[in-house]
Amino acid sequence: MYSLHKISVSFLFIFLSLSATAAYPYRFAAGAGEAGTGYVCAAKSGFWSSFHNQALLGLNKSTMAGISYESRFNIKELGTRTAGVIIPAGRSSLGASYSHFGYADFRREAAGLACGMALNEKISAGVEVNYFTEKSSGEYDNRQFITFQAGILVSATENILIGIHVFNPLPNSIRKNYLPLTINAGAGINLSKVLFAGIETEMSSGTNLSIKAGFEYEVADRFWFRGGFVTENSSFSFGIGYQVKSVHLDAGFSTHERLGITSSASLIFKIR
């Protein structure tokens, strides 16, 4: 028989996960650089940002691969491991990602295939198809989801980008299990060659509007400092990044008003 202790522990981890991610636990965190800015990345170019707004894939010109790990509240059972690859293909770029959250008795996995393209000099668009599984030990049903997410990116000026992203724009009436709709909209500005600032709003079905603001500053050659704030849970974040030849290393940290600190680390490899 499945022990009462394991059941209690599983429900505890589910509660902590939902507390940290509101009503959208299926959108896995990826990228320590993005975590350092409070995930203000709908209009910020970058490897991991391209998986948060697929339209950014249209700006990519290099073959890259990355790995990312998030330790939520420093509890190993709440860790998220993510791997991704981006390959340019003419005017577009293709991306693939895989994420694993949880531990042996409760885990979520996700796989995605994405494509982004520059439609013209001002507008890019992208889409990603996702497959999710949720597995629990014992006599609980395993769940599976298929959905998609899409984004658009507009160059308002030479230095200002506007991004809009939607996750799961499908009615729940067509599936057995509930999956929330999430919409992000934000703007980013390159104040100089070394300073980026952005602001973003996020709304998920059944939750209040969340506002995020963040920045990235290159304090020295190939060394970045980042900071951000998210109104949900009054979360502050900060991080650092450093590039060594074709390898980009990032670390990010964010706070929760009740549950503590979440730390992230990621590596990005530029292949060509």
C-alpha positions as a printed Julia matrix, in Angstrom:
272×3 Matrix{Float64}:
   0.0    0.0     0.0
   1.21   3.48   -0.79
   2.35   4.95    2.54
   0.63   7.92    4.19
   4.05   9.54    4.57
   4.72   9.47    0.81
   1.25  10.85    0.11
   1.81  13.72    2.56
   5.24  14.51    1.13
   3.89  14.48   -2.44
   1.07  16.88   -1.58
   3.54  19.15    0.24
   5.75  19.41   -2.85
   2.74  20.03   -5.1
   1.62  22.85   -2.76
   5.09  24.44   -2.73
   5.28  24.22   -6.5
   1.9   25.89   -6.98
   2.74  28.55   -4.39
   5.83  29.48   -6.37
   4.27  29.47   -9.83
   0.67  30.59   -9.16
  -1.7   28.82  -11.55
   0.8   28.02  -14.34
   3.13  25.28  -13.03
   3.52  23.78  -16.51
   5.6   26.68  -17.8
   8.98  25.51  -16.6
  11.6   28.03  -15.59
  14.63  28.07  -17.89
  17.69  30.3   -17.96
  19.53  31.76  -14.99
  20.08  35.0   -16.9
  16.33  35.39  -17.33
  15.76  34.47  -13.67
  18.13  37.28  -12.64
  15.9   39.86  -14.34
  12.67  38.41  -12.92
  11.95  36.69  -16.26
  11.5   39.99  -18.09
  12.28  38.34  -21.41
   9.3   38.71  -23.78
  11.23  41.44  -25.61
  14.85  40.58  -24.74
  16.96  38.62  -27.2
  18.82  35.6   -25.9
  19.02  31.81  -26.01
  16.63  31.0   -23.16
  14.43  34.03  -23.87
  13.65  32.41  -27.22
  11.8   29.65  -25.36
   9.8   32.24  -23.39
   8.8   34.1   -26.58
   9.36  32.04  -29.71
   9.32  35.15  -31.93
  12.83  35.86  -30.63
  14.03  32.81  -32.55
  13.71  34.98  -35.65
  16.63  37.09  -34.4
  18.93  34.1   -33.89
  21.82  33.59  -36.32
  23.9   30.94  -34.47
  23.69  27.27  -33.58
  23.57  27.02  -29.79
  22.83  24.53  -27.03
  22.16  25.11  -23.34
  21.48  23.44  -20.02
  19.76  25.02  -17.03
  19.01  24.04  -13.45
  16.71  25.74  -10.95
  16.75  24.81   -7.25
  13.46  26.08   -5.9
  13.85  27.14   -2.24
  16.98  24.93   -2.16
  14.82  21.78   -2.0
  16.26  19.19   -4.37
  12.86  17.55   -4.92
  11.66  20.86   -6.41
  14.52  21.1    -8.9
  13.94  21.79  -12.6
  16.42  20.56  -15.2
  16.14  21.93  -18.71
  18.07  21.38  -21.94
  17.62  23.11  -25.26
  19.1   23.59  -28.71
  18.57  26.25  -31.4
  19.52  25.81  -35.07
  19.26  28.6   -37.68
  17.52  27.71  -40.94
  17.57  30.54  -43.44
  15.25  33.37  -42.34
  14.03  31.26  -39.41
  15.43  29.27  -36.51
  14.3   25.94  -35.06
  14.38  25.14  -31.35
  13.88  22.04  -29.21
  13.67  21.8   -25.43
  13.14  19.27  -22.65
  12.4   19.93  -18.96
  12.1   17.7   -15.91
  10.64  18.88  -12.6
  10.26  16.96   -9.34
  11.48  13.65   -7.91
  10.7    9.92   -8.11
   7.23  10.07   -6.5
   5.99  13.2    -8.29
   7.38  14.67  -11.48
   6.44  16.75  -14.5
   8.17  16.51  -17.85
   7.82  18.66  -20.95
   9.14  18.52  -24.48
   8.77  21.25  -27.08
   9.52  21.96  -30.74
   9.62  25.61  -31.77
  10.1   27.74  -34.86
  10.55  31.49  -35.18
  10.87  33.66  -38.27
  11.53  37.28  -39.17
   8.5   38.26  -41.27
  10.06  41.56  -42.28
  12.49  44.12  -40.87
  10.09  45.11  -38.08
   8.11  42.0   -37.14
   9.02  38.47  -36.07
   6.72  35.64  -35.05
   7.12  32.17  -33.56
   5.23  29.13  -32.32
   6.04  26.1   -30.16
   4.19  22.8   -29.74
   4.45  21.24  -26.25
   3.84  17.8   -24.8
   3.5   17.53  -21.0
   3.3   14.52  -18.7
   2.63  14.45  -14.97
   3.35  11.25  -13.07
   2.72  10.29   -9.45
   3.54   7.1    -7.58
   0.74   4.99   -6.16
  -2.86   4.87   -7.26
  -2.98   8.29   -8.89
  -3.72   8.87  -12.56
  -0.88   9.99  -14.77
  -1.83  13.02  -16.86
  -0.8   14.1   -20.35
  -1.29  17.39  -22.17
  -0.65  18.68  -25.67
  -0.82  22.42  -26.29
   1.07  25.21  -27.99
   2.41  28.69  -27.32
   3.14  31.55  -29.69
   4.63  35.02  -29.71
   5.17  38.13  -31.77
   7.98  40.68  -31.62
   7.8   44.23  -33.0
  10.76  46.6   -33.42
   9.13  49.91  -32.47
  12.43  51.78  -32.94
  16.07  50.83  -33.37
  16.43  50.39  -29.6
  12.91  49.44  -28.44
  11.32  46.0   -28.83
   7.74  45.04  -27.94
   6.87  41.41  -27.31
   3.57  39.58  -26.8
   3.39  35.9   -25.88
   0.48  33.54  -25.21
   0.64  30.07  -23.64
  -2.14  27.52  -24.17
  -4.67  29.59  -26.18
  -7.0   26.59  -26.33
 -10.39  26.04  -24.62
 -10.23  23.53  -21.77
 -13.45  21.97  -23.05
 -11.41  20.05  -25.62
  -9.24  18.3   -23.0
  -9.85  16.13  -19.96
  -7.68  18.1   -17.53
  -7.47  21.83  -16.85
  -4.54  23.82  -18.2
  -4.44  27.61  -17.68
  -4.09  30.29  -20.33
  -1.23  32.76  -19.78
  -0.54  36.01  -21.63
   2.64  38.09  -21.4
   3.19  41.53  -22.89
   6.3   43.63  -22.44
   8.74  46.14  -23.83
  12.5   46.32  -23.67
  14.86  49.17  -24.43
  18.61  49.19  -24.99
  19.51  52.4   -23.19
  23.1   51.98  -24.37
  25.33  49.24  -25.73
  25.8   47.91  -22.2
  22.42  48.57  -20.49
  19.05  46.9   -21.12
  15.85  47.63  -19.19
  12.42  46.08  -19.56
   8.94  45.93  -18.12
   6.36  43.2   -18.58
   2.86  42.22  -17.47
   1.63  38.68  -17.03
  -1.9   37.35  -16.59
  -2.9   33.74  -16.11
  -6.48  32.49  -15.92
  -7.68  32.54  -12.32
  -4.92  34.86  -11.05
  -4.28  38.56  -10.63
  -2.21  40.64  -13.02
   1.51  40.47  -12.27
   3.99  43.21  -13.21
   7.69  42.54  -13.72
  10.59  44.93  -14.21
  14.24  44.11  -14.74
  17.59  45.24  -16.14
  20.89  43.86  -17.41
  24.13  45.86  -17.22
  27.49  44.87  -18.68
  29.71  46.19  -15.91
  32.91  44.97  -17.58
  33.85  43.25  -20.81
  31.68  40.09  -21.04
  30.57  40.36  -17.41
  26.92  41.17  -16.67
  24.96  42.13  -13.57
  21.16  41.75  -13.48
  18.28  42.69  -11.21
  14.5   42.59  -11.21
  11.26  42.76   -9.26
   7.95  40.89   -9.62
   4.8   42.12   -7.88
   3.55  38.54   -7.4
   4.87  37.47   -3.98
   6.92  40.75   -3.9
   9.85  38.87   -5.38
  13.25  40.5    -5.87
  15.84  38.91   -8.14
  19.47  39.41   -9.11
  22.13  37.57  -11.04
  25.46  37.61  -12.82
  26.75  36.32  -16.15
  30.13  35.8   -17.73
  31.23  34.71  -21.19
  34.4   32.71  -21.78
  35.07  32.33  -25.51
  32.02  30.42  -26.82
  30.61  29.48  -23.39
  28.19  31.72  -21.48
  27.76  31.07  -17.73
  24.88  32.55  -15.69
  23.68  32.44  -12.1
  20.41  33.87  -10.83
  18.6   34.22   -7.5
  15.06  35.22   -6.6
  13.27  35.68   -3.29
   9.81  34.66   -2.07
   8.21  36.59    0.77
   7.38  33.39    2.68
   9.26  30.45    1.19
  12.83  31.72    0.8
  15.37  31.87   -2.02
  15.38  30.11   -5.37
  18.73  29.77   -7.15
  19.44  29.03  -10.81
  22.46  28.21  -12.94
  22.8   27.75  -16.68
  25.36  27.22  -19.42
  25.03  28.21  -23.07
  27.37  26.82  -25.73
  27.75  28.61  -29.08
  28.55  25.87  -31.58
  28.92  28.02  -34.69
